[in-house]
């Protein structure tokens, strides 16, 4: 049990079974700060915004130092015991964040009695500590001057009844981010626009909602762009079309994501659109090479451990790209990516040569299709 437990910053009973939605979290944080929060759900944007809100509230109450643990594979739970028991080096209060996309015991060899624990077949944990049981113990006596944030992914009804989840929820509060109901989608878009200071017409809300197609993150990005262009202004449907016209275009990072996802048709369309828009081929090549370098690093780790999720975590890939990398790693080899990077260097030389830009675009298309898994027999220009 962590040192310092037994003197909680607030009685656990005060927060018994506080179930919050992302929309209600702000009002809750304005009144109080629980010692423990468990955040889970199916809508990444709302989850991340909820986590950010809790972190901000923590910083406002002097929880300055932050320790983050990714609970994957054979995670050593003794590190959490130490983090919760040791005093902060830089402040009197500390934030401890546990990221548990696969639950508290992803690497245990057999089920425990707690619902939501790992299935049979995993490697044994580095420590003998049962993660689910430890979380229950921490919830019974939250450590002094530690704000504990536990984040998970999608949890079904049974998993939300697991002992560790109920214990954390009872000792603090839970936030579950459910998908935005299609029937509420336009209302959600309008509320976000007005919350950002915009004054949209009904047609503008409909236009932006249709463009985002239920993607909350895409809608947020479009709204952010409108705020920059039309702060505190009335937003017409024409303004939406002008400002977010490129939301349906394929930017350079979007091209990289399609390569990772094996979408050869999307790759071909993306290159065509980027070329038609008059972008410099080098402006497109740069982000593509950046993605390939991340790909190479993760592929090297995947070759050693055979676990795509763990490879993404160890390679510290951006969370927005992890789902795409999970598709890419099992179908590619490190030698392939190394070859593509060599091709990219040749494209760079070609683009900088006199009259070579058009040919550079053709070679970029060949490279992108190969990375997407399309067999290309066209030889590389040297």
C-alpha positions as CSV (number, residue, x, y, z in Angstrom):
1,X,0.0,0.0,0.0
2,X,1.4,3.5,-0.8
3,X,2.9,5.5,2.0
4,X,0.8,8.4,3.0
5,X,-2.5,6.4,2.5
6,X,-4.8,6.7,5.4
7,X,-4.9,10.5,5.4
8,X,-7.0,11.2,2.3
9,X,-7.4,14.8,1.1
10,X,-11.2,14.4,1.4
11,X,-13.4,11.6,2.8
12,X,-14.2,9.1,0.1
13,X,-17.8,9.0,1.1
14,X,-18.2,12.6,0.1
15,X,-17.8,11.5,-3.6
16,X,-19.7,8.2,-3.5
17,X,-20.8,7.1,-7.0
18,X,-20.4,10.5,-8.7
19,X,-21.2,9.6,-12.3
20,X,-20.5,12.5,-14.7
21,X,-20.8,13.2,-18.4
22,X,-18.2,15.4,-20.2
23,X,-20.9,18.1,-20.3
24,X,-21.4,18.1,-16.5
25,X,-17.7,17.9,-15.6
26,X,-17.0,21.6,-15.7
27,X,-19.8,22.4,-13.2
28,X,-18.5,19.7,-10.9
29,X,-14.9,20.9,-11.0
30,X,-16.0,24.5,-10.3
31,X,-17.3,23.3,-7.0
32,X,-14.9,20.6,-5.9
33,X,-11.9,18.5,-6.8
34,X,-12.1,14.8,-5.9
35,X,-9.0,12.9,-5.1
36,X,-9.6,10.3,-7.9
37,X,-11.1,10.5,-11.3
38,X,-11.7,7.6,-13.7
39,X,-12.3,8.7,-17.3
40,X,-13.4,6.3,-20.0
41,X,-15.5,6.2,-23.1
42,X,-15.9,5.9,-26.9
43,X,-15.5,9.5,-28.0
44,X,-11.8,10.4,-28.0
45,X,-12.3,14.2,-28.3
46,X,-14.6,14.3,-25.3
47,X,-12.3,12.0,-23.3
48,X,-9.3,14.2,-24.0
49,X,-11.1,17.4,-23.2
50,X,-12.4,15.9,-19.9
51,X,-8.8,14.8,-19.0
52,X,-7.5,18.3,-19.8
53,X,-10.2,19.9,-17.6
54,X,-9.2,17.7,-14.7
55,X,-5.6,18.5,-15.2
56,X,-6.3,22.2,-15.3
57,X,-8.3,22.0,-12.1
58,X,-5.5,20.1,-10.5
59,X,-2.9,22.7,-11.5
60,X,-5.1,25.4,-10.1
61,X,-4.9,23.7,-6.7
62,X,-1.1,23.3,-6.9
63,X,-0.9,19.7,-8.2
64,X,2.1,20.8,-10.3
65,X,4.3,17.7,-10.7
66,X,2.9,15.1,-13.0
67,X,3.8,11.4,-13.4
68,X,2.3,9.3,-16.2
69,X,2.2,5.5,-16.4
70,X,1.1,3.5,-19.5
71,X,-0.3,0.3,-18.2
72,X,0.6,-2.1,-21.0
73,X,1.9,-5.7,-21.2
74,X,3.9,-6.7,-18.1
75,X,3.4,-3.4,-16.3
76,X,5.2,-3.1,-13.0
77,X,2.6,-1.8,-10.5
78,X,5.2,-1.2,-7.8
79,X,6.0,2.0,-9.7
80,X,2.5,3.3,-8.9
81,X,2.9,2.3,-5.3
82,X,6.1,4.4,-5.2
83,X,4.6,7.3,-7.0
84,X,1.6,7.5,-4.7
85,X,3.7,7.1,-1.6
86,X,6.6,9.4,-2.3
87,X,6.5,13.1,-1.8
88,X,6.9,15.4,-4.8
89,X,10.3,16.8,-5.4
90,X,9.1,20.1,-6.7
91,X,5.7,20.7,-5.1
92,X,3.7,19.6,-2.1
93,X,1.0,18.1,-4.4
94,X,1.4,15.7,-7.3
95,X,-0.8,14.4,-10.2
96,X,-0.5,10.7,-11.0
97,X,-2.0,9.6,-14.3
98,X,-2.6,6.0,-15.3
99,X,-3.4,5.2,-18.9
100,X,-5.1,1.8,-19.1
101,X,-6.5,1.1,-22.6
102,X,-6.7,-2.7,-21.8
103,X,-7.6,-2.6,-18.1
104,X,-5.5,-2.8,-15.0
105,X,-4.0,-6.3,-15.6
106,X,-3.3,-6.5,-19.4
107,X,-0.4,-9.0,-19.0
108,X,-1.6,-11.4,-16.4
109,X,-1.6,-15.0,-17.2
110,X,-5.1,-15.8,-16.0
111,X,-8.4,-14.1,-15.0
112,X,-8.8,-12.9,-11.5
113,X,-12.2,-12.6,-9.8
114,X,-12.5,-9.0,-10.9
115,X,-14.5,-8.4,-14.1
116,X,-12.6,-6.6,-16.7
117,X,-9.2,-8.3,-15.9
118,X,-7.1,-9.7,-18.7
119,X,-7.9,-13.0,-20.4
120,X,-5.6,-16.0,-20.3
121,X,-2.5,-16.0,-22.5
122,X,-0.7,-12.8,-21.4
123,X,2.8,-12.6,-20.0
124,X,3.2,-12.4,-16.2
125,X,3.4,-9.0,-14.7
126,X,6.9,-7.8,-13.7
127,X,5.7,-7.4,-10.2
128,X,3.4,-9.7,-8.2
129,X,1.0,-6.9,-7.5
130,X,-2.5,-7.3,-8.9
131,X,-3.4,-4.0,-10.5
132,X,-7.1,-4.3,-10.0
133,X,-6.7,-5.1,-6.3
134,X,-4.2,-2.3,-5.8
135,X,-6.6,0.3,-7.3
136,X,-9.2,-0.9,-4.9
137,X,-6.8,-0.5,-2.0
138,X,-5.8,3.0,-3.2
139,X,-9.5,3.9,-3.5
140,X,-10.2,2.9,0.1
141,X,-7.5,5.3,1.4
142,X,-6.5,7.9,-1.2
143,X,-2.9,9.0,-0.7
144,X,-2.4,12.4,0.7
145,X,-1.7,15.3,-1.7
146,X,-2.0,13.0,-4.8
147,X,-4.6,13.6,-7.5
148,X,-5.1,10.3,-9.3
149,X,-6.5,10.2,-12.8
150,X,-7.2,6.8,-14.4
151,X,-8.1,6.7,-18.1
152,X,-9.4,3.7,-20.0
153,X,-11.1,3.1,-23.4
154,X,-14.5,1.8,-24.2
155,X,-16.0,-0.1,-21.3
156,X,-19.1,-2.2,-21.6
157,X,-21.7,-2.6,-18.8
158,X,-20.0,-5.5,-17.2
159,X,-16.6,-3.7,-17.2
160,X,-18.2,-0.7,-15.5
161,X,-19.3,-3.0,-12.7
162,X,-15.7,-4.3,-12.1
163,X,-14.5,-3.9,-8.6
164,X,-11.7,-1.6,-9.4
165,X,-13.9,0.7,-11.5
166,X,-16.6,0.9,-8.8
167,X,-14.0,1.5,-6.1
168,X,-12.4,4.4,-8.0
169,X,-15.8,5.9,-8.9
170,X,-17.0,5.7,-5.2
171,X,-13.8,7.3,-3.9
172,X,-13.9,10.1,-6.4
173,X,-15.9,10.5,-9.7
174,X,-16.2,8.8,-13.1
175,X,-16.6,10.5,-16.4
176,X,-17.8,8.4,-19.3
177,X,-17.8,9.9,-22.8
178,X,-20.4,8.2,-24.9
179,X,-20.7,8.6,-28.7
180,X,-22.6,11.6,-29.8
181,X,-26.1,10.3,-30.8
182,X,-26.8,11.0,-34.5
183,X,-30.1,12.6,-33.5
184,X,-28.2,15.0,-31.3
185,X,-25.3,15.7,-33.7
186,X,-26.5,19.0,-35.1
187,X,-27.5,20.2,-31.7
188,X,-24.0,19.3,-30.5
189,X,-22.4,21.1,-33.4
190,X,-24.5,24.3,-32.8
191,X,-23.7,24.2,-29.1
192,X,-20.0,24.0,-29.8
193,X,-20.1,26.8,-32.3
194,X,-22.0,29.1,-29.9
195,X,-19.8,28.1,-27.1
196,X,-16.8,29.3,-29.1
197,X,-18.4,32.7,-29.6
198,X,-19.8,32.2,-33.1
199,X,-23.3,33.1,-34.2
200,X,-24.2,30.5,-36.8
201,X,-27.3,30.4,-39.0
202,X,-29.3,27.2,-39.1
203,X,-28.0,26.5,-42.6
204,X,-24.4,27.1,-41.4
205,X,-24.9,24.5,-38.6
206,X,-26.3,22.0,-41.1
207,X,-23.4,22.6,-43.6
208,X,-20.7,22.2,-41.0
209,X,-22.4,19.1,-39.5
210,X,-22.7,17.5,-42.9
211,X,-19.1,18.2,-43.7
212,X,-17.8,16.7,-40.4
213,X,-20.0,13.6,-40.9
214,X,-20.3,12.8,-37.2
215,X,-16.6,13.2,-36.6
216,X,-16.3,15.3,-33.4
217,X,-12.6,16.1,-33.8
218,X,-13.1,17.2,-37.4
219,X,-16.0,19.5,-36.3
220,X,-13.8,21.0,-33.6
221,X,-11.0,21.7,-36.0
222,X,-13.5,23.4,-38.4
223,X,-15.0,25.5,-35.5
224,X,-11.5,26.5,-34.4
225,X,-10.8,27.7,-38.0
226,X,-14.0,29.7,-38.1
227,X,-13.1,31.4,-34.7
228,X,-9.8,32.5,-36.2
229,X,-11.4,33.9,-39.3
230,X,-14.7,35.2,-37.9
231,X,-14.4,35.9,-34.2
232,X,-17.6,36.8,-32.5
233,X,-19.3,37.0,-35.9
234,X,-22.5,35.7,-37.5
235,X,-21.6,32.7,-39.5
236,X,-23.4,32.1,-42.8
237,X,-23.4,28.9,-44.9
238,X,-21.1,30.7,-47.3
239,X,-18.7,31.5,-44.6
240,X,-18.6,27.8,-43.6
241,X,-18.0,26.7,-47.2
242,X,-15.2,29.3,-47.7
243,X,-13.5,28.7,-44.4
244,X,-13.6,24.9,-44.2
245,X,-13.5,24.0,-47.9
246,X,-10.3,22.2,-47.4
247,X,-11.7,20.0,-44.7
248,X,-12.7,17.6,-47.4
249,X,-9.3,18.0,-49.1
250,X,-6.4,15.7,-48.4
251,X,-3.6,17.5,-46.6
252,X,-0.1,16.0,-46.5
253,X,-0.6,14.3,-43.1
254,X,-3.9,12.9,-44.4
255,X,-2.0,11.4,-47.2
256,X,0.3,9.7,-44.7
257,X,-2.6,8.3,-42.8
258,X,-4.0,6.8,-45.9
259,X,-0.7,5.2,-46.6
260,X,-0.7,3.7,-43.1
261,X,-4.2,2.5,-43.5
262,X,-3.5,0.7,-46.8
263,X,-6.0,2.9,-48.7
264,X,-4.4,2.9,-52.2
265,X,-7.4,4.5,-53.8
266,X,-7.5,7.3,-51.2
267,X,-3.7,7.7,-51.7
268,X,-4.1,8.2,-55.4
269,X,-6.9,10.7,-54.9
270,X,-5.0,12.6,-52.2
271,X,-1.9,13.0,-54.4
272,X,-4.0,14.2,-57.3
273,X,-5.8,16.8,-55.1
274,X,-2.7,18.1,-53.5
275,X,-1.1,18.4,-56.9
276,X,-4.1,20.2,-58.3
277,X,-4.1,22.7,-55.4
278,X,-0.7,23.9,-56.5
279,X,1.2,22.7,-53.4
280,X,5.0,22.4,-53.7
281,X,5.9,18.7,-53.8
282,X,8.4,19.3,-51.1
283,X,5.7,20.6,-48.8
284,X,4.0,17.3,-49.2
285,X,7.1,15.1,-49.1
286,X,8.2,16.5,-45.7
287,X,5.2,15.3,-43.7
288,X,5.2,12.0,-45.5
289,X,8.9,11.5,-44.6
290,X,8.1,12.4,-41.0
291,X,5.4,9.7,-40.8
292,X,7.7,7.2,-42.4
293,X,10.4,7.9,-39.8
294,X,7.8,7.3,-37.0
295,X,6.8,4.2,-38.9
296,X,10.3,2.9,-39.1
297,X,10.9,3.4,-35.4
298,X,7.6,1.6,-34.4
299,X,8.3,-1.1,-37.0
300,X,11.6,-1.9,-35.4
301,X,10.0,-2.3,-32.0
302,X,7.2,-4.4,-33.4
303,X,9.7,-6.7,-35.0
304,X,11.1,-7.4,-31.6
305,X,8.0,-7.8,-29.5
306,X,5.2,-8.6,-32.1
307,X,2.8,-6.4,-30.2
308,X,1.6,-3.5,-32.3
309,X,-0.1,-1.6,-29.5
310,X,3.0,-1.8,-27.3
311,X,5.2,-0.8,-30.3
312,X,3.1,2.3,-30.8
313,X,3.4,3.2,-27.1
314,X,7.1,2.6,-26.8
315,X,7.7,4.6,-30.0
316,X,5.7,7.5,-28.5
317,X,3.5,7.9,-31.5
318,X,0.9,10.7,-31.6
319,X,-2.4,9.4,-30.3
320,X,-4.2,10.6,-33.3
321,X,-2.2,8.3,-35.6
322,X,-2.1,5.2,-33.4
323,X,-5.1,3.5,-35.0
324,X,-3.6,3.9,-38.4
325,X,-0.2,2.5,-37.3
326,X,-2.0,-0.5,-35.8
327,X,-3.1,-1.4,-39.3
328,X,0.2,-0.7,-40.9
329,X,2.7,-2.5,-38.6
330,X,1.5,-6.1,-39.1
331,X,1.6,-5.8,-43.0
332,X,5.0,-4.2,-43.4
333,X,8.7,-4.9,-42.7
334,X,11.4,-2.6,-41.5
335,X,13.4,-3.1,-44.7
336,X,10.5,-1.9,-46.8
337,X,10.2,1.4,-44.9
338,X,14.0,1.9,-45.2
339,X,13.6,1.5,-48.9
340,X,10.8,4.0,-49.0
341,X,12.9,6.5,-47.1
342,X,15.7,6.1,-49.7
343,X,13.1,6.7,-52.4
344,X,12.0,9.9,-50.6
345,X,15.5,11.2,-50.6
346,X,15.7,10.7,-54.4
347,X,12.4,12.5,-54.8
348,X,13.8,15.4,-52.8
349,X,16.7,15.6,-55.2
350,X,14.5,15.4,-58.2
351,X,12.2,18.1,-56.9
352,X,15.1,20.5,-56.4
353,X,16.5,19.9,-59.9
354,X,15.6,22.1,-62.9
355,X,12.3,21.0,-64.4
356,X,12.1,18.0,-62.1
357,X,9.0,18.9,-60.1
358,X,6.4,17.2,-62.3
359,X,8.4,14.0,-62.4
360,X,8.8,14.3,-58.6
361,X,5.0,14.2,-58.2
362,X,4.8,11.0,-60.3
363,X,7.5,9.4,-58.1
364,X,5.8,10.5,-55.0
365,X,2.6,8.8,-56.2
366,X,4.6,5.6,-56.8
367,X,6.1,5.8,-53.4
368,X,2.8,6.5,-51.6
369,X,1.0,3.6,-53.4
370,X,3.8,1.2,-52.5
371,X,3.5,2.3,-48.8
372,X,-0.2,1.7,-49.0
373,X,0.4,-1.8,-50.1
374,X,-0.2,-1.5,-53.9
375,X,2.3,-3.4,-55.9
376,X,4.1,-0.9,-58.2
377,X,6.3,-2.2,-60.9
378,X,7.3,1.2,-62.2
379,X,11.1,1.6,-61.6
380,X,12.4,4.5,-59.5
381,X,14.0,7.3,-61.5
382,X,17.7,7.8,-60.6
